[in-house]
Amino acid sequence: MKFSLSALLLLGAIGARLAPPGQDPRPQSTPPPAASADLAGYIASLEEPGRAEWQKPDEVIRALKLLPGETLCDVGSGPGYFALRAARLLDASGWVYAEDVEASMIDALRDRISQARLSNVTPILGLPEDPLLPRASCDVILVVNTYHLFPNGPAFLRRLGKSLRPGGRLANIDFHKRETPQGPVLARRVAREAFLADAQRASFKLVAEEKFLPYQYFLLLKPVR
């Protein structure tokens, strides 16, 4: 399957600065690798306090109920907005795989891992159609603001299912298909019901739902074995 460069860059946008309603989100998605100065500013924008107010990253990580020794796989991690938080929570007992399709994001993530002195994060440069996560390696797979970018949602979910350990779970967070102060244009959003239909086709079932995010649904699923 072939994809344009712009499509590949868009796929690295788990932590993208998200356009207000009515604006095309593409100019605010992952920048080209050559734009190092812009990349630094872009990454800094992801950490601005305003995002934490509605994205609630610490609450999201707590809601995953990660246990000591477990492995989190963050698909579309960008520069590690969630991955680094999870790594600190798990400490030396657990592990984090942080996957992204954009090499500049992986480079930035490596720098941030080093600066944070974390030794339990493995960056992975994935493919648009395959995150290249090790088989049966993940206790929790986290996908945030990214599902609508997958070229084939159900097929991608089936690949993720192969990376889950027995008893593992998948968490998907994405924007409701309605106008919100943050998020991509409505045409690019995947409604909660549409995602659940895709998940069912990929042999996942809904097991829990969190309701504390103001603009996004937060669904926890397990594969049907």
C-alpha positions as CSV (number, residue, x, y, z in Angstrom):
1,M,0.0,0.0,0.0
2,K,1.5,3.4,-1.1
3,F,1.0,6.7,0.8
4,S,2.1,10.3,0.1
5,L,4.7,11.9,2.2
6,S,2.0,14.3,3.6
7,A,-0.1,11.3,4.7
8,L,2.9,9.6,6.4
9,L,3.7,12.8,8.3
10,L,0.1,13.1,9.4
11,L,0.2,9.7,11.0
12,G,2.7,10.8,13.6
13,A,0.2,13.1,15.2
14,I,-1.0,11.5,18.5
15,G,0.1,14.6,20.3
16,A,-0.5,17.1,17.6
17,R,-1.6,20.6,18.3
18,L,-5.2,20.2,17.3
19,A,-7.0,22.7,15.1
20,P,-10.1,24.6,16.3
21,P,-13.4,23.5,14.7
22,G,-13.7,24.6,11.1
23,Q,-9.9,24.7,10.4
24,D,-7.9,22.1,8.5
25,P,-5.6,20.4,11.0
26,R,-3.0,19.5,8.5
27,P,-0.8,22.6,8.9
28,Q,-0.6,21.8,12.6
29,S,0.3,18.1,12.3
30,T,3.8,16.6,12.5
31,P,6.3,18.9,10.7
32,P,8.9,17.7,8.2
33,P,12.2,16.4,9.6
34,A,14.1,19.3,8.1
35,A,12.2,21.9,10.0
36,S,14.2,21.4,13.2
37,A,13.5,24.9,14.6
38,D,9.8,24.4,13.9
39,L,9.9,21.0,15.4
40,A,11.3,22.3,18.7
41,G,8.5,24.8,18.9
42,Y,5.9,22.3,17.9
43,I,7.0,19.9,20.6
44,A,7.0,22.7,23.2
45,S,3.4,23.5,22.2
46,L,2.3,20.0,23.0
47,E,3.4,20.5,26.6
48,E,1.6,23.9,27.2
49,P,-0.6,23.9,30.3
50,G,-3.7,24.6,28.2
51,R,-3.6,21.1,26.7
52,A,-3.3,19.4,30.0
53,E,-6.5,21.1,31.2
54,W,-8.7,19.2,28.6
55,Q,-6.4,16.2,27.8
56,K,-5.9,15.3,31.5
57,P,-2.9,13.1,30.8
58,D,-2.2,12.2,34.4
59,E,-5.8,11.1,34.9
60,V,-5.6,9.1,31.6
61,I,-2.6,7.2,32.8
62,R,-4.2,6.5,36.2
63,A,-7.3,5.2,34.4
64,L,-5.3,2.7,32.5
65,K,-4.6,0.9,35.9
66,L,-1.1,-0.1,35.0
67,L,0.3,-2.7,37.4
68,P,3.9,-3.1,38.5
69,G,5.8,-5.0,35.8
70,E,3.3,-4.3,33.0
71,T,4.2,-3.0,29.5
72,L,2.4,-0.1,27.9
73,C,2.5,0.3,24.1
74,D,1.8,3.9,23.1
75,V,0.9,3.9,19.4
76,G,1.4,7.2,17.7
77,S,3.4,8.5,20.7
78,G,4.8,11.6,19.0
79,P,7.5,13.0,21.4
80,G,6.2,11.1,24.3
81,Y,3.4,13.1,25.9
82,F,1.8,10.0,27.4
83,A,4.7,7.6,27.1
84,L,7.1,9.4,29.4
85,R,4.4,9.9,32.0
86,A,3.6,6.1,31.9
87,A,7.4,5.3,32.1
88,R,7.7,7.4,35.3
89,L,4.7,5.7,36.8
90,L,5.9,2.2,36.0
91,D,9.5,3.0,37.1
92,A,12.0,0.2,36.7
93,S,9.3,-2.5,37.2
94,G,7.6,-2.0,33.9
95,W,8.3,-1.0,30.3
96,V,7.0,1.4,27.6
97,Y,7.1,0.9,23.8
98,A,6.6,4.3,22.2
99,E,5.8,4.0,18.5
100,D,5.5,6.7,15.8
101,V,5.8,6.6,12.0
102,E,7.7,9.9,11.8
103,A,11.5,9.7,12.2
104,S,11.8,13.2,13.5
105,M,9.4,12.4,16.3
106,I,11.3,9.3,17.3
107,D,14.5,11.4,17.3
108,A,12.9,14.0,19.6
109,L,11.5,11.2,21.8
110,R,15.0,9.7,22.2
111,D,16.3,13.1,23.3
112,R,13.5,13.5,25.8
113,I,14.1,10.0,27.2
114,S,17.8,10.8,27.7
115,Q,17.0,14.2,29.4
116,A,14.5,12.5,31.7
117,R,17.0,9.7,32.5
118,L,14.4,7.1,31.8
119,S,15.7,3.5,31.1
120,N,12.4,1.8,30.5
121,V,11.3,3.3,27.2
122,T,11.9,1.7,23.7
123,P,11.2,4.0,20.8
124,I,9.8,2.2,17.7
125,L,9.7,3.7,14.1
126,G,6.6,2.0,12.8
127,L,4.9,1.8,9.4
128,P,1.5,3.4,8.5
129,E,-0.1,0.0,8.2
130,D,1.8,-1.7,10.9
131,P,3.2,-0.4,14.2
132,L,5.9,-3.1,14.3
133,L,5.2,-3.8,18.0
134,P,6.6,-7.2,19.1
135,R,4.0,-9.9,19.2
136,A,2.4,-10.6,22.6
137,S,4.4,-7.8,24.2
138,C,1.8,-5.3,25.5
139,D,-0.4,-5.4,28.6
140,V,-2.0,-2.1,27.5
141,I,-2.1,-0.5,24.1
142,L,-2.9,3.2,24.2
143,V,-4.1,5.1,21.1
144,V,-4.8,8.8,21.5
145,N,-6.1,11.2,18.8
146,T,-4.7,8.9,16.1
147,Y,-7.3,6.3,15.1
148,H,-8.7,8.5,12.3
149,L,-5.3,8.5,10.7
150,F,-4.9,4.8,10.3
151,P,-5.2,3.8,6.6
152,N,-7.4,0.8,7.4
153,G,-8.8,1.0,11.0
154,P,-10.1,-2.6,11.5
155,A,-7.0,-4.2,9.9
156,F,-4.7,-2.0,12.1
157,L,-6.7,-3.0,15.2
158,R,-6.2,-6.7,14.3
159,R,-2.5,-6.1,14.1
160,L,-2.6,-4.5,17.5
161,G,-4.5,-7.4,18.9
162,K,-1.6,-9.7,18.0
163,S,0.7,-7.5,20.1
164,L,-1.5,-7.9,23.2
165,R,-0.6,-10.5,25.9
166,P,-3.4,-12.7,27.3
167,G,-5.6,-10.5,29.3
168,G,-4.3,-7.4,27.7
169,R,-6.5,-4.4,26.9
170,L,-6.7,-1.6,24.3
171,A,-7.5,2.0,25.2
172,N,-8.7,4.3,22.4
173,I,-9.2,8.1,23.0
174,D,-10.4,10.3,20.2
175,F,-12.7,13.3,19.6
176,H,-16.4,13.0,19.5
177,K,-17.9,13.7,16.1
178,R,-19.4,17.1,17.2
179,E,-18.1,20.6,17.4
180,T,-15.7,21.1,20.3
181,P,-13.2,23.8,21.2
182,Q,-10.3,21.5,20.4
183,G,-9.9,18.8,17.7
184,P,-9.7,18.3,14.0
185,V,-12.5,19.2,11.5
186,L,-15.6,17.1,11.8
187,A,-14.9,15.3,8.5
188,R,-11.7,13.8,9.9
189,R,-13.3,12.5,13.1
190,V,-14.4,9.0,13.8
191,A,-17.6,8.8,15.9
192,R,-17.6,6.6,19.0
193,E,-20.2,4.3,17.4
194,A,-18.2,4.0,14.2
195,F,-15.0,3.1,16.1
196,L,-16.9,0.5,18.1
197,A,-18.2,-1.0,14.9
198,D,-14.7,-1.2,13.5
199,A,-13.5,-2.7,16.8
200,Q,-16.1,-5.4,16.7
201,R,-15.1,-6.3,13.1
202,A,-11.5,-6.6,14.5
203,S,-12.7,-8.9,17.2
204,F,-12.6,-6.5,20.1
205,K,-15.3,-5.9,22.7
206,L,-15.9,-2.9,24.9
207,V,-15.3,-3.6,28.6
208,A,-15.3,-0.1,30.2
209,E,-15.6,3.5,29.4
210,E,-14.3,6.6,31.1
211,K,-16.3,9.9,31.0
212,F,-14.0,12.5,32.5
213,L,-12.6,13.9,29.2
214,P,-14.7,16.9,28.0
215,Y,-14.2,16.6,24.2
216,Q,-13.2,12.9,23.7
217,Y,-14.5,9.4,24.3
218,F,-12.2,7.1,26.2
219,L,-12.9,3.4,25.5
220,L,-11.3,0.3,27.0
221,L,-11.5,-2.9,25.0
222,K,-10.3,-6.5,25.1
223,P,-9.9,-8.9,22.2
224,V,-12.5,-11.7,21.8
225,R,-10.3,-14.8,21.9
